[in-house]
Amino acid sequence: MKNNDVLADAESTAIAVLTWLAGEPEMLSRFLALSGVRPDQLRSAVNDPAFLAGMLDFLMGHEPTLLAFCEATNSRPETVVAAAQHYARPGLGSGEI
């Protein structure tokens, strides 16, 4: 898969997660409280790869939430994991530093 395809897939997955969260007020409130992002900051935050990584990590951090998202959007958990890996910063063990 080309880099542009990976980016497009990651972006579309991140948008799908944010759209789903927006339709789940309780879950969105929890995410905003944990992330420290205010509702009025969401529009600008979506342009920040670190915000997107955090949002995807939030989703993956609770399997029932991940599965609820996947069921609602007809997505696979592996798609969310791939998007999260795209937005994650390289770690010490990644060999990418």
Chimera marker file (.cmm) of the C-alpha trace (Angstrom):
<marker_set name="trace">
<marker id="1" x="0.000" y="0.000" z="0.000" r="1" g="1" b="0" radius="0.5"/>
<marker id="2" x="1.335" y="3.440" z="-0.901" r="1" g="1" b="0" radius="0.5"/>
<marker id="3" x="1.938" y="6.139" z="1.706" r="1" g="1" b="0" radius="0.5"/>
<marker id="4" x="-0.910" y="8.245" z="0.281" r="1" g="1" b="0" radius="0.5"/>
<marker id="5" x="-3.287" y="5.283" z="0.640" r="1" g="1" b="0" radius="0.5"/>
<marker id="6" x="-2.195" y="4.723" z="4.245" r="1" g="1" b="0" radius="0.5"/>
<marker id="7" x="-2.713" y="8.416" z="5.015" r="1" g="1" b="0" radius="0.5"/>
<marker id="8" x="-6.151" y="8.442" z="3.364" r="1" g="1" b="0" radius="0.5"/>
<marker id="9" x="-7.200" y="5.306" z="5.260" r="1" g="1" b="0" radius="0.5"/>
<marker id="10" x="-5.934" y="6.704" z="8.565" r="1" g="1" b="0" radius="0.5"/>
<marker id="11" x="-7.683" y="10.034" z="7.973" r="1" g="1" b="0" radius="0.5"/>
<marker id="12" x="-10.976" y="8.407" z="7.001" r="1" g="1" b="0" radius="0.5"/>
<marker id="13" x="-10.811" y="6.147" z="10.065" r="1" g="1" b="0" radius="0.5"/>
<marker id="14" x="-10.055" y="9.098" z="12.358" r="1" g="1" b="0" radius="0.5"/>
<marker id="15" x="-12.964" y="11.065" z="10.860" r="1" g="1" b="0" radius="0.5"/>
<marker id="16" x="-15.250" y="8.063" z="11.303" r="1" g="1" b="0" radius="0.5"/>
<marker id="17" x="-14.219" y="7.751" z="14.964" r="1" g="1" b="0" radius="0.5"/>
<marker id="18" x="-14.800" y="11.454" z="15.630" r="1" g="1" b="0" radius="0.5"/>
<marker id="19" x="-18.159" y="11.324" z="13.848" r="1" g="1" b="0" radius="0.5"/>
<marker id="20" x="-19.159" y="8.283" z="15.894" r="1" g="1" b="0" radius="0.5"/>
<marker id="21" x="-18.029" y="9.937" z="19.134" r="1" g="1" b="0" radius="0.5"/>
<marker id="22" x="-20.065" y="13.026" z="18.248" r="1" g="1" b="0" radius="0.5"/>
<marker id="23" x="-23.141" y="10.793" z="18.103" r="1" g="1" b="0" radius="0.5"/>
<marker id="24" x="-22.315" y="9.302" z="21.512" r="1" g="1" b="0" radius="0.5"/>
<marker id="25" x="-22.516" y="12.315" z="23.879" r="1" g="1" b="0" radius="0.5"/>
<marker id="26" x="-21.564" y="10.371" z="27.011" r="1" g="1" b="0" radius="0.5"/>
<marker id="27" x="-18.530" y="8.828" z="25.305" r="1" g="1" b="0" radius="0.5"/>
<marker id="28" x="-17.520" y="12.160" z="23.754" r="1" g="1" b="0" radius="0.5"/>
<marker id="29" x="-17.746" y="13.873" z="27.145" r="1" g="1" b="0" radius="0.5"/>
<marker id="30" x="-15.549" y="11.185" z="28.669" r="1" g="1" b="0" radius="0.5"/>
<marker id="31" x="-12.974" y="11.516" z="25.879" r="1" g="1" b="0" radius="0.5"/>
<marker id="32" x="-12.910" y="15.312" z="26.155" r="1" g="1" b="0" radius="0.5"/>
<marker id="33" x="-12.498" y="15.113" z="29.933" r="1" g="1" b="0" radius="0.5"/>
<marker id="34" x="-9.626" y="12.654" z="29.630" r="1" g="1" b="0" radius="0.5"/>
<marker id="35" x="-7.916" y="14.526" z="26.791" r="1" g="1" b="0" radius="0.5"/>
<marker id="36" x="-8.351" y="18.005" z="28.245" r="1" g="1" b="0" radius="0.5"/>
<marker id="37" x="-9.772" y="19.274" z="24.963" r="1" g="1" b="0" radius="0.5"/>
<marker id="38" x="-12.753" y="21.612" z="25.250" r="1" g="1" b="0" radius="0.5"/>
<marker id="39" x="-15.672" y="21.243" z="22.828" r="1" g="1" b="0" radius="0.5"/>
<marker id="40" x="-14.837" y="24.617" z="21.260" r="1" g="1" b="0" radius="0.5"/>
<marker id="41" x="-11.296" y="23.343" z="20.515" r="1" g="1" b="0" radius="0.5"/>
<marker id="42" x="-12.417" y="20.268" z="18.543" r="1" g="1" b="0" radius="0.5"/>
<marker id="43" x="-12.455" y="22.002" z="15.164" r="1" g="1" b="0" radius="0.5"/>
<marker id="44" x="-8.791" y="22.977" z="15.411" r="1" g="1" b="0" radius="0.5"/>
<marker id="45" x="-7.736" y="19.812" z="17.279" r="1" g="1" b="0" radius="0.5"/>
<marker id="46" x="-8.699" y="17.557" z="14.378" r="1" g="1" b="0" radius="0.5"/>
<marker id="47" x="-5.720" y="18.973" z="12.466" r="1" g="1" b="0" radius="0.5"/>
<marker id="48" x="-3.310" y="17.778" z="15.158" r="1" g="1" b="0" radius="0.5"/>
<marker id="49" x="-1.925" y="14.261" z="14.581" r="1" g="1" b="0" radius="0.5"/>
<marker id="50" x="-1.318" y="13.913" z="18.339" r="1" g="1" b="0" radius="0.5"/>
<marker id="51" x="-5.004" y="14.595" z="19.018" r="1" g="1" b="0" radius="0.5"/>
<marker id="52" x="-6.020" y="11.993" z="16.432" r="1" g="1" b="0" radius="0.5"/>
<marker id="53" x="-3.589" y="9.480" z="17.937" r="1" g="1" b="0" radius="0.5"/>
<marker id="54" x="-5.034" y="10.138" z="21.378" r="1" g="1" b="0" radius="0.5"/>
<marker id="55" x="-8.578" y="9.759" z="20.121" r="1" g="1" b="0" radius="0.5"/>
<marker id="56" x="-7.757" y="6.425" z="18.483" r="1" g="1" b="0" radius="0.5"/>
<marker id="57" x="-5.911" y="5.280" z="21.621" r="1" g="1" b="0" radius="0.5"/>
<marker id="58" x="-8.964" y="6.220" z="23.681" r="1" g="1" b="0" radius="0.5"/>
<marker id="59" x="-11.123" y="4.042" z="21.469" r="1" g="1" b="0" radius="0.5"/>
<marker id="60" x="-8.697" y="1.114" z="21.573" r="1" g="1" b="0" radius="0.5"/>
<marker id="61" x="-8.205" y="1.410" z="25.321" r="1" g="1" b="0" radius="0.5"/>
<marker id="62" x="-11.641" y="-0.028" z="26.052" r="1" g="1" b="0" radius="0.5"/>
<marker id="63" x="-12.559" y="-3.083" z="24.015" r="1" g="1" b="0" radius="0.5"/>
<marker id="64" x="-16.355" y="-2.712" z="24.394" r="1" g="1" b="0" radius="0.5"/>
<marker id="65" x="-16.095" y="0.846" z="23.051" r="1" g="1" b="0" radius="0.5"/>
<marker id="66" x="-13.900" y="-0.277" z="20.164" r="1" g="1" b="0" radius="0.5"/>
<marker id="67" x="-16.328" y="-3.061" z="19.312" r="1" g="1" b="0" radius="0.5"/>
<marker id="68" x="-19.302" y="-0.686" z="19.553" r="1" g="1" b="0" radius="0.5"/>
<marker id="69" x="-17.597" y="1.668" z="17.093" r="1" g="1" b="0" radius="0.5"/>
<marker id="70" x="-16.754" y="-1.193" z="14.748" r="1" g="1" b="0" radius="0.5"/>
<marker id="71" x="-20.299" y="-2.529" z="14.839" r="1" g="1" b="0" radius="0.5"/>
<marker id="72" x="-21.836" y="0.910" z="14.278" r="1" g="1" b="0" radius="0.5"/>
<marker id="73" x="-19.550" y="1.722" z="11.347" r="1" g="1" b="0" radius="0.5"/>
<marker id="74" x="-19.081" y="-1.754" z="9.887" r="1" g="1" b="0" radius="0.5"/>
<marker id="75" x="-15.333" y="-1.431" z="10.514" r="1" g="1" b="0" radius="0.5"/>
<marker id="76" x="-12.728" y="-3.906" z="11.670" r="1" g="1" b="0" radius="0.5"/>
<marker id="77" x="-10.664" y="-3.364" z="14.832" r="1" g="1" b="0" radius="0.5"/>
<marker id="78" x="-7.527" y="-3.870" z="12.719" r="1" g="1" b="0" radius="0.5"/>
<marker id="79" x="-8.459" y="-0.763" z="10.731" r="1" g="1" b="0" radius="0.5"/>
<marker id="80" x="-8.494" y="1.310" z="13.917" r="1" g="1" b="0" radius="0.5"/>
<marker id="81" x="-5.179" y="-0.196" z="15.028" r="1" g="1" b="0" radius="0.5"/>
<marker id="82" x="-3.581" y="0.617" z="11.647" r="1" g="1" b="0" radius="0.5"/>
<marker id="83" x="-4.823" y="4.216" z="11.847" r="1" g="1" b="0" radius="0.5"/>
<marker id="84" x="-3.506" y="4.558" z="15.399" r="1" g="1" b="0" radius="0.5"/>
<marker id="85" x="-0.112" y="3.229" z="14.319" r="1" g="1" b="0" radius="0.5"/>
<marker id="86" x="-0.044" y="5.767" z="11.502" r="1" g="1" b="0" radius="0.5"/>
<marker id="87" x="-0.587" y="8.671" z="13.906" r="1" g="1" b="0" radius="0.5"/>
<marker id="88" x="1.562" y="7.361" z="16.754" r="1" g="1" b="0" radius="0.5"/>
<marker id="89" x="4.981" y="8.840" z="17.258" r="1" g="1" b="0" radius="0.5"/>
<marker id="90" x="7.878" y="6.430" z="16.952" r="1" g="1" b="0" radius="0.5"/>
<marker id="91" x="8.865" y="4.847" z="20.237" r="1" g="1" b="0" radius="0.5"/>
<marker id="92" x="12.241" y="3.740" z="21.495" r="1" g="1" b="0" radius="0.5"/>
<marker id="93" x="11.731" y="0.174" z="20.285" r="1" g="1" b="0" radius="0.5"/>
<marker id="94" x="10.352" y="1.117" z="16.873" r="1" g="1" b="0" radius="0.5"/>
<marker id="95" x="13.695" y="1.669" z="15.144" r="1" g="1" b="0" radius="0.5"/>
<marker id="96" x="12.179" y="4.808" z="13.588" r="1" g="1" b="0" radius="0.5"/>
<marker id="97" x="13.878" y="7.427" z="15.765" r="1" g="1" b="0" radius="0.5"/>
<link id1="1" id2="2" r="1" g="1" b="0" radius="0.2"/>
<link id1="2" id2="3" r="1" g="1" b="0" radius="0.2"/>
<link id1="3" id2="4" r="1" g="1" b="0" radius="0.2"/>
<link id1="4" id2="5" r="1" g="1" b="0" radius="0.2"/>
<link id1="5" id2="6" r="1" g="1" b="0" radius="0.2"/>
<link id1="6" id2="7" r="1" g="1" b="0" radius="0.2"/>
<link id1="7" id2="8" r="1" g="1" b="0" radius="0.2"/>
<link id1="8" id2="9" r="1" g="1" b="0" radius="0.2"/>
<link id1="9" id2="10" r="1" g="1" b="0" radius="0.2"/>
<link id1="10" id2="11" r="1" g="1" b="0" radius="0.2"/>
<link id1="11" id2="12" r="1" g="1" b="0" radius="0.2"/>
<link id1="12" id2="13" r="1" g="1" b="0" radius="0.2"/>
<link id1="13" id2="14" r="1" g="1" b="0" radius="0.2"/>
<link id1="14" id2="15" r="1" g="1" b="0" radius="0.2"/>
<link id1="15" id2="16" r="1" g="1" b="0" radius="0.2"/>
<link id1="16" id2="17" r="1" g="1" b="0" radius="0.2"/>
<link id1="17" id2="18" r="1" g="1" b="0" radius="0.2"/>
<link id1="18" id2="19" r="1" g="1" b="0" radius="0.2"/>
<link id1="19" id2="20" r="1" g="1" b="0" radius="0.2"/>
<link id1="20" id2="21" r="1" g="1" b="0" radius="0.2"/>
<link id1="21" id2="22" r="1" g="1" b="0" radius="0.2"/>
<link id1="22" id2="23" r="1" g="1" b="0" radius="0.2"/>
<link id1="23" id2="24" r="1" g="1" b="0" radius="0.2"/>
<link id1="24" id2="25" r="1" g="1" b="0" radius="0.2"/>
<link id1="25" id2="26" r="1" g="1" b="0" radius="0.2"/>
<link id1="26" id2="27" r="1" g="1" b="0" radius="0.2"/>
<link id1="27" id2="28" r="1" g="1" b="0" radius="0.2"/>
<link id1="28" id2="29" r="1" g="1" b="0" radius="0.2"/>
<link id1="29" id2="30" r="1" g="1" b="0" radius="0.2"/>
<link id1="30" id2="31" r="1" g="1" b="0" radius="0.2"/>
<link id1="31" id2="32" r="1" g="1" b="0" radius="0.2"/>
<link id1="32" id2="33" r="1" g="1" b="0" radius="0.2"/>
<link id1="33" id2="34" r="1" g="1" b="0" radius="0.2"/>
<link id1="34" id2="35" r="1" g="1" b="0" radius="0.2"/>
<link id1="35" id2="36" r="1" g="1" b="0" radius="0.2"/>
<link id1="36" id2="37" r="1" g="1" b="0" radius="0.2"/>
<link id1="37" id2="38" r="1" g="1" b="0" radius="0.2"/>
<link id1="38" id2="39" r="1" g="1" b="0" radius="0.2"/>
<link id1="39" id2="40" r="1" g="1" b="0" radius="0.2"/>
<link id1="40" id2="41" r="1" g="1" b="0" radius="0.2"/>
<link id1="41" id2="42" r="1" g="1" b="0" radius="0.2"/>
<link id1="42" id2="43" r="1" g="1" b="0" radius="0.2"/>
<link id1="43" id2="44" r="1" g="1" b="0" radius="0.2"/>
<link id1="44" id2="45" r="1" g="1" b="0" radius="0.2"/>
<link id1="45" id2="46" r="1" g="1" b="0" radius="0.2"/>
<link id1="46" id2="47" r="1" g="1" b="0" radius="0.2"/>
<link id1="47" id2="48" r="1" g="1" b="0" radius="0.2"/>
<link id1="48" id2="49" r="1" g="1" b="0" radius="0.2"/>
<link id1="49" id2="50" r="1" g="1" b="0" radius="0.2"/>
<link id1="50" id2="51" r="1" g="1" b="0" radius="0.2"/>
<link id1="51" id2="52" r="1" g="1" b="0" radius="0.2"/>
<link id1="52" id2="53" r="1" g="1" b="0" radius="0.2"/>
<link id1="53" id2="54" r="1" g="1" b="0" radius="0.2"/>
<link id1="54" id2="55" r="1" g="1" b="0" radius="0.2"/>
<link id1="55" id2="56" r="1" g="1" b="0" radius="0.2"/>
<link id1="56" id2="57" r="1" g="1" b="0" radius="0.2"/>
<link id1="57" id2="58" r="1" g="1" b="0" radius="0.2"/>
<link id1="58" id2="59" r="1" g="1" b="0" radius="0.2"/>
<link id1="59" id2="60" r="1" g="1" b="0" radius="0.2"/>
<link id1="60" id2="61" r="1" g="1" b="0" radius="0.2"/>
<link id1="61" id2="62" r="1" g="1" b="0" radius="0.2"/>
<link id1="62" id2="63" r="1" g="1" b="0" radius="0.2"/>
<link id1="63" id2="64" r="1" g="1" b="0" radius="0.2"/>
<link id1="64" id2="65" r="1" g="1" b="0" radius="0.2"/>
<link id1="65" id2="66" r="1" g="1" b="0" radius="0.2"/>
<link id1="66" id2="67" r="1" g="1" b="0" radius="0.2"/>
<link id1="67" id2="68" r="1" g="1" b="0" radius="0.2"/>
<link id1="68" id2="69" r="1" g="1" b="0" radius="0.2"/>
<link id1="69" id2="70" r="1" g="1" b="0" radius="0.2"/>
<link id1="70" id2="71" r="1" g="1" b="0" radius="0.2"/>
<link id1="71" id2="72" r="1" g="1" b="0" radius="0.2"/>
<link id1="72" id2="73" r="1" g="1" b="0" radius="0.2"/>
<link id1="73" id2="74" r="1" g="1" b="0" radius="0.2"/>
<link id1="74" id2="75" r="1" g="1" b="0" radius="0.2"/>
<link id1="75" id2="76" r="1" g="1" b="0" radius="0.2"/>
<link id1="76" id2="77" r="1" g="1" b="0" radius="0.2"/>
<link id1="77" id2="78" r="1" g="1" b="0" radius="0.2"/>
<link id1="78" id2="79" r="1" g="1" b="0" radius="0.2"/>
<link id1="79" id2="80" r="1" g="1" b="0" radius="0.2"/>
<link id1="80" id2="81" r="1" g="1" b="0" radius="0.2"/>
<link id1="81" id2="82" r="1" g="1" b="0" radius="0.2"/>
<link id1="82" id2="83" r="1" g="1" b="0" radius="0.2"/>
<link id1="83" id2="84" r="1" g="1" b="0" radius="0.2"/>
<link id1="84" id2="85" r="1" g="1" b="0" radius="0.2"/>
<link id1="85" id2="86" r="1" g="1" b="0" radius="0.2"/>
<link id1="86" id2="87" r="1" g="1" b="0" radius="0.2"/>
<link id1="87" id2="88" r="1" g="1" b="0" radius="0.2"/>
<link id1="88" id2="89" r="1" g="1" b="0" radius="0.2"/>
<link id1="89" id2="90" r="1" g="1" b="0" radius="0.2"/>
<link id1="90" id2="91" r="1" g="1" b="0" radius="0.2"/>
<link id1="91" id2="92" r="1" g="1" b="0" radius="0.2"/>
<link id1="92" id2="93" r="1" g="1" b="0" radius="0.2"/>
<link id1="93" id2="94" r="1" g="1" b="0" radius="0.2"/>
<link id1="94" id2="95" r="1" g="1" b="0" radius="0.2"/>
<link id1="95" id2="96" r="1" g="1" b="0" radius="0.2"/>
<link id1="96" id2="97" r="1" g="1" b="0" radius="0.2"/>
</marker_set>
